[in-house]
Amino acid sequence: MKTINKKEFNKYIFSNIKETVLNYNLIEEDELIAVALSGGKDSVLTLYALNQLKKDNKIPNFKLIAISVDEGIKHYRNHGLETARQISNELEIKLVEKSFKEEFKYELDDIYSYFKSACIVCGIFRRTILNKTAHNLGVDKLATGHNLDDEIQSFLMSFARGDTIKFSKFGPKLNRIHPKLTPRIKPLWNLPEKDVGTWAVLNDINIHLDECPYSYLSLRSKIKNFLNQTESKNKGTKRNIMESFKKTFNITPPKANLKECQLCGEPCSGDICKTCETLKIIKAQKKL
Ligand SMILES: Nc1ncnc2c1ncn2[C@@H]1O[C@H](COP(=O)(O)OP(=O)(O)OP(=O)(O)O)[C@@H](O)[C@H]1O
């Protein structure tokens, strides 16, 4: 097996991320950036890389904080949260912790069975908490650890569901479309997941590598397995899919006409936001 030169590999990883940040103008002078930190390898690398970029001072005076969300998944999230605390402490970056329990009164373990897939309710609640927290903290952009694999999985999921509106979420930067909606950036957008894993192992980073116990049920996991199998037989498939998307889909997002939810005031496209609709379903189920 070929041995990997750690120094060269780290150089490749950090210059790949730096290139994405600079080429797509993900971060600007004086901005406050929050990293959505799960404690998994992708968001941990995002925090390390943005911290390195801050030290390089190529973008003057930008500031970093981290936000972690405890969804309430026994034997899974605790390890991630410990990692998040340890790494933010090591890098001297403020960590803000939130939880489903504190925000919505329910843990994911108690409510997932009311839904077709736990990932749906988990994603809705997590997006709301991350956005609300970032907005309340005056954050300019929220950085997630989405990598090249995540991006092409999302794209193929939109194809599989015929949900073409989601194509407009493709790309490393989602602009502000409502004053209460914090723009998202994906510094790892052009980095394959395998390389993130190699970085973590080579550098002995104390991350939690467990898969979420609910993820195997999702469409994402099926597409992920399909892509991994295809890539192992046809090297370069994932990178080619990404390049095809970049060339073919130059989509202008539809003009967003977002309102504010009549129940909670968070931005949404209808009268009631997805989070409040989901909470209604849970309350109805609890009464049965
Ligand atoms: N509990 C959480 N708290 C804060 N941010 C989260 C949390 N879960 C996910 N995220 C953010 O969303 C991104 C994508 O989440 P996903 O669940 O797909 O995990 P992932 O691809 O395994 O990433 P990671 O390795 O960072 O966990 C993460 O990289 C992270 O930035």
The ligand as a MOL file (V3000), in Angstrom:
LIG
                    3D

  0  0  0     0  0            999 V3000
M  V30 BEGIN CTAB
M  V30 COUNTS 31 33 0 0 0
M  V30 BEGIN ATOM
M  V30 1 N -25.6780 18.1190 15.7340 0
M  V30 2 C -25.1320 19.0280 14.9660 0
M  V30 3 N -24.6950 20.2100 15.4770 0
M  V30 4 C -24.1440 21.1450 14.6930 0
M  V30 5 N -23.9740 21.0010 13.3640 0
M  V30 6 C -24.3720 19.8660 12.7970 0
M  V30 7 C -24.9630 18.8160 13.5550 0
M  V30 8 N -25.2360 17.7930 12.7230 0
M  V30 9 C -24.8430 18.1780 11.4890 0
M  V30 10 N -24.3260 19.4250 11.5230 0
M  V30 11 C -23.7630 20.1960 10.3950 0
M  V30 12 O -24.2950 19.7210 9.1530 0
M  V30 13 C -23.2420 19.1340 8.3600 0
M  V30 14 C -23.7470 17.9160 7.6090 0
M  V30 15 O -24.2990 17.0390 8.5410 0
M  V30 16 P -24.4080 15.4720 8.3370 0
M  V30 17 O -25.3530 14.9700 9.3510 0
M  V30 18 O -24.6300 15.1820 6.9140 0
M  V30 19 O -23.0050 14.9830 8.8770 0
M  V30 20 P -21.6590 14.5420 8.2010 0
M  V30 21 O -21.6700 14.6790 6.7000 0
M  V30 22 O -21.3190 13.2330 8.7890 0
M  V30 23 O -20.7010 15.6980 8.7970 0
M  V30 24 P -19.8150 15.6350 10.1360 0
M  V30 25 O -18.6790 14.7130 9.7930 0
M  V30 26 O -19.3900 17.0440 10.3540 0
M  V30 27 O -20.7190 15.1080 11.2240 0
M  V30 28 C -22.1450 18.8270 9.3470 0
M  V30 29 O -20.8770 18.7830 8.7250 0
M  V30 30 C -22.2570 19.9760 10.3160 0
M  V30 31 O -21.6570 21.1530 9.8170 0
M  V30 END ATOM
M  V30 BEGIN BOND
M  V30 1 1 1 2
M  V30 2 1 2 3
M  V30 3 2 2 7
M  V30 4 2 3 4
M  V30 5 1 4 5
M  V30 6 2 5 6
M  V30 7 1 6 7
M  V30 8 1 6 10
M  V30 9 1 7 8
M  V30 10 2 8 9
M  V30 11 1 9 10
M  V30 12 1 10 11
M  V30 13 1 11 12
M  V30 14 1 11 30
M  V30 15 1 12 13
M  V30 16 1 13 14
M  V30 17 1 13 28
M  V30 18 1 14 15
M  V30 19 1 15 16
M  V30 20 2 16 17
M  V30 21 1 16 18
M  V30 22 1 16 19
M  V30 23 1 19 20
M  V30 24 2 20 21
M  V30 25 1 20 22
M  V30 26 1 20 23
M  V30 27 1 23 24
M  V30 28 2 24 25
M  V30 29 1 24 26
M  V30 30 1 24 27
M  V30 31 1 28 29
M  V30 32 1 28 30
M  V30 33 1 30 31
M  V30 END BOND
M  V30 END CTAB
M  END
